[in-house]
């Protein structure tokens, strides 16, 4: 039994088929044991659903219920739309000037706190600060695996008369 035949059985049970299709399903039920079993299971399921489905009843009649809804819709449509009142100066101050002033106060406090801190704390607060002499250069190596940083400082202008040697063993 294929899926199409199963759908035909459901439609037959619900009374949705034409006379010609109903005769085909009746013939199928007469000749196919699997179709009869499925049809009886569908009938049982339908009966169980119909008998056990709760019945909801409104405390008032259907017409009265819908008339209440219509009255609410009409009242909402007929109610005047409130117009926007002019914006008062106090409301403008509260909405825009207050948050801006809070940010300004926090900025002043932050700047004051940083200016009064010790120089080493300020350097840590701003991250790495590099202050090399104009005659010095640096090479930095960072190893994440070893969790260490090596900074090599060197003089980029050797003294006059100084001998520059190359160490080939490195």
N, C-alpha and C positions, 0 to 999 in steps of 0.2 A: 504494500500500500504506500503510495507516494504522498508527498506533501500536498499536492493539489487536491487529491481525493480527501485528505483529512480536512482541508479547508471547505470542501464541498459538504462534508458531513456536518461541520459546524454551521454553515449557512442553512442547511436543510433543517437542523434543529431549531434555528432562530426564525425559520419561515421566510427566508430571504431569496429563495430560488423560484424560478419560473416553473410552469407545469412540466415542460419538457425536461428541465434539469432535475426536477423532483423525481420524475419517473426513472431517470438514470441512477440517481442515488438509491431509490427503492430497489432497483435491480441489483445494485452493488451490495446492498445490505442482505438481500436474499442469497447472493452467491458467495459472499466473502465473510468468513468467520472473524477475521481480524477487524473488519469494518464494523461488524455487529458488536464486538467487544468494545471498540472505541466509542461507538455510538451510545452504548449503555453507560459507559463511564462518563461521557459528556452529559447525558441526561441526569445521572446521579449528581454530578458536580453542579449543574444548573439548579436542580431542586434544592441542594444544600445551600447554595448561595441565596436563592430566593427566600427560603424559609428562615434563614438566620440573619438576614440583612435587617438592621434596625430601621424602624419607620419613624421619620421625623415629621412632627406635626407642629404647625405654627399655632400659637395661642389665639390668633385672630384669623379671619378669612383671608384668602389670597388677595382679593380685591382691596380689602382694607390695608393690608401690608404694602401693596404696590402704590396705593394712593398716598400713604405716608412718605414713601420715597419720593414720589412726584412733588409733594408739597415742599419737602426739604430742598429739592433741586430748584424749584421756583423761588423759594425764599433766598437761596444763595445767589441766584441770578439777579434777583430784584434788589439785593442789598447794595447800598452805594459803596463804591470802591474808595477806600480812604486815600486822601491825597497826601502827598509828601509835604510835611511842614518844612518851613525854612530851617536851615541848619543854624543852630545857635553857636555863639562864639565859644561858650563853655564846652559844648559837645565837640567842636573842632579841636580845642585845646586838649581835651581828654583823649581824643582819638589819635592825634598826630604829634602834638608837642610833648606829651608825657613820655611816650616810648623813646623819642629822640633824646629827651633830657636824661632819661635813665641810662642810655647808652653813653652819653657824654660823661656822666658822673663816673661810670665804671671805667671809662678810658682814662680819666684823670687819676682815679685811684690806682689803676695799673701802672701808669707812668710814674706816679709818685713812689709807689712801692719799689719799682725797678731802679729808680734813681737813688734811693736810700739803701739799697742792698750793697753788699760787699762786692768788690770787683770780680772776685772769682765766681761768686754766685751769678753775677750778670753774664760772665762769659759762658757759663753752663746753660744759662737761660736762652742764649741766642745760638747755641750749637757750636760748631767749629768756627773759630776765628783765626785767621792766618795773618800774622804781622811779621813779614820777613823784611830784612834789610834789603835795599836795592841791589846790593852786591851778592845776595844769597839766593839760592834756588833750592827747591825741595823735590823729592820723589816720595810718593806715598804708596805703600803696599798694604792691602787689607786682606786678611785670611779669615773667612767666615768659619772654616772648619776648625781652626786653632783659636778663634775668637781673639785675634790680636791685630794691631795695626803697627806697622813700622814706618817711621818717617825719617828719611835720610836727607840731611841738610848739607849743602856743599857751596863752596865759594865759586861763583861763576866767572870771576875775574881774578885769576891767580896773580900774585905779586910779581912785579917786574924782577927778573933775575931768578925767579924760582924755577926749579927744574921740574918739569912734568914727566912723570914716569908711568909706564904702563906695566901692570902686573899681569902676565899672561897665564899665571896659574889659577886665576879666578874663573 
